[in-house]
Amino acid sequence: MKTLQDHSIKTRFAAALSRENERGFVAVIPDIKCLSPKEGDLLRGRDPVETAKQLVRYGAPLLSVVTEPQSFGGSPALLRDIVQTVDVPVLRKDFITDEGMLEETLALGAAAVLLICAVADAGTLQRLYEKALALGLEPLVEVHTAKEMDFARRLGAKLIGINNRDIVALERDDGGPDRTAALLAGAPAGALLISESGILSPADARLAAKAGANAILVGTALWLADDMSAMYRSLRVRQTPRGDAPCGQS
């Protein structure tokens, strides 16, 4: 078991994502979450730390861990345990609203942290973004609207997540990768773009790829699959330039 201090900079989040793109694939980022406000208990008796290890064995180059306790059943302890167990960069997903949570994220060993436009005002987001960079965390700026994408562009965000569902409604809506396709045109040049939530099938993954996403973040579809390994492999689709026909899956 590695210590938090062993979480080397050579395995940082954006670099791992880019390496998967260099291999020709959209990166699949499994989302480790215990509950879904829409689907209920996702673990169904499984150990989330052991499942995280399995997903890395399946080939996941990155992981996301939800630490929000009330609606998603996560915890900082879960993040810590996964970071200590796997050898891939880990994103912390939570409603980050103050600098203390960023310092906690660093101490827990995460490589990246989610900053959600919908849950903080512009001034707070800018302070959190700058603080994350100062700490050595990679901020993933999450957007859901064209206005939020414009803010991410003005912020200079290098990692942008497009949440296909409405986080304010705890993702109970039926949004899908068509939102990614609609918003990607407004993304800043050079940013790495992640399509989040509502990726339920290989067809959804290919739509995100066709739109130009560098990665997809998938939780519920993996947890509900009869065969998580087969589902993971089916979602690892070829990366395609925007506007090209989608390629077949691996």
N, C-alpha and C positions, 0 to 999 in steps of 0.2 A: 504494500500500500504506500503510495507516495504522499508526502506532506504537502500542505498548501504552498510552502516555499518552493517546491519542486515544479510548480505550475509554470513551465518555461515560456519565455516570450517567443520561442521558435514555433510554438503551436497556437499562435494568436488566431482570433476568430476570422478576420477578413482574409488572412493569408490562407487558412485552411479552405475557406469558401472558394477563393480564387484558384487554388490547386485543383479542386474538383472541376471547375470550369475549364481549366487547361487540359484536363483529361477528356473534355468534350461533353460533360454532363452538367445539368442543373443540379446543384447541391440539395440533397434532401436533409432537412434538419428535424429530427424527431423531437416532439414536445413532450416532456415528462410532466404530466399533470395527473392528479389523483381523482379529481371531480370535474365534471362538465355541467354548468348550469342548465344546459339543454338536455344532456344525455344521462346525467347522474353519475353514479360510481363507475369509474373507468378501470380501476385496478382489478376489481372482481377477484380479490384474493391474491393477486400477484404482488411481488415485492418491487417497488419502483426502482430501487438501486440495482437489483439483479436484472431488471428489464433494461435499464440503461446500458449495462454491460453487454447484454445480448445485442442490443441495437448497434453498438460499436462493433461487435463481432460480425454483424451483418454487413458492415461497411460504412456506417454513418460517420462522416468526417467532423461533425459538430453535433452538439446537443443543446437543447433549450430546457430549462427547468423553471416551472412556475412555483413561486414561493408564497403567493397570496393565499392566506388560510381560509377565509370565510366562504368564498364562492368556488374556489378551485382546490381547496384541501392541501395546499402546499405549506412549506415552512423553510426558513433559513437553514435549519438542520438538514433537510433533505438535499438542498443545494450543496452544502458542505460535504455530505456523505458521497454524493455523486462525483463531485470534483476530486475527492480523494481516491476515488475508485477507477475512474476512466482516464485515458490518455489523449483525449480530444478537448478542444476549447469548448467552454460552456457559457451560454447566455443566461443571465438572470432575467426572468419575466415577472414583473410585479407592477403595482401602481407606485412608482418611485416619485416622491413628492418633496424630498428634502435631501440635503447633502449628507446627513447622517446615514441614510440608507445607501448612498454611494460608498461611503467608507466601509459600511458593513459588507457590501457586495465585494469590495476588494479583499477584505479580511477573509471572506468565505472562499476566495480563490477563483471567482468567475473571471472570464476573459472579457466579457461584454455585458452591457446592461441595457434594458429596454427603457426608452423614454417616450411616453405616449402623449401626443399632441392634444388628445381629447380630454386629458385629465389635469392639465396645468396651463396657466396663461403663458403668453409668449416670453415675458420677462423671466419667469421661473424656469421655463424650459431652456432658455439661453444660459442661465446660471448653472443649471444642472449639466448641460452639455459641456460647458467649459470646465466645470469641476471634474467631470468624468475624465476628460482628456488629461487634465492636470494630474489625476491619480494614476493614469495609465490604463484606464478602462476604455473599451471601445463602445461608444454610444450608438445604439441602433434606434433611430428616430422613427416612430410609428405614425403613419398617416392613414386617414380614411376618406378624406375629401381633397378636392383640388386646391382649396385654400390652405389646407395643412401641407400639401405637397409644395406649394409656393413658399411657405414658411421654412420647410426643410431645405429648400434650395437656397434661400437667403441665409440660412444658418450655416451653409457650407457642409451639410451632412454628407459623409462618405458611405454610410450604411443606412439604408432606408427600408423600412418594412411597410408594405401596404396591407393593412388589415382588411380583408374582404368582408368582414362582418363588423358590426357596431359594438365596440367594447363597452360603450356607455350602457347598452342594453345587455351586457354580459354575453355578447355573441350568441344571443338566442334567435337572431334572424337567419335568413337563408342565403346570405351573400356568398358569392363564389368568385372564381378567378376573372370573371368579366369585369369586376371592379379594378383588378390589377391592370387589365388591358386598357381600361378607360383612363387610368391615372398615369401610366408609365410615360406617356408622351410629354408630361410636364416635369419629368424627373431631371435632375441636374446631370450633365455629362460627367462620366467617370465614376458615378456613385454605383455601389453594389446594391442591387434591388432584390428584396425578398418578398414573395407573395405569401401572406399569412392567413390561415384559417379558411375553411370552406373548400379545401382541397380533398376531395373524397374519392377520387378515382384516377387512373392513368390518363383519362381524357382531360380531367381538370389540370393535371400536371402538364400535359402537352399544351393546353391553352395558355397557361402561365409562361411556359417556355417560348411559345410562339410570340407572346407579347413582349418578350425580352427580359424576363426575370432571370436573375442569376441563381436564385435559390427558392425553394418552397419550404415553409415551416408547417409541419403536419403533426397533429396530435390525435384527435378523436378517431380518424379513419384508421390509424395504426392500432389504437387500443381496442377498437371494435372488430378488427379483422379476425377471421378464424385462424389465419396463419400470418402472424406479424412479419415474419421474414419474407414471405412471398409478396405481401403488400408493399413492404419497403422496396424490394427489387422492382416491382411494377411501377413505382412512382419515380424511379431514377431514370428520367428520360434525357434524351439528347438535347443539348443546348442549341437553339436556333436563333439566327439574327432576326430582329424585328421584321415582321412582314413576310418571312419565308414560311413555307408549308411546314407543319410540325413533323419532326422525325419520329420514328418508332422508338419504343422503349428498349432498354438493354435486356 
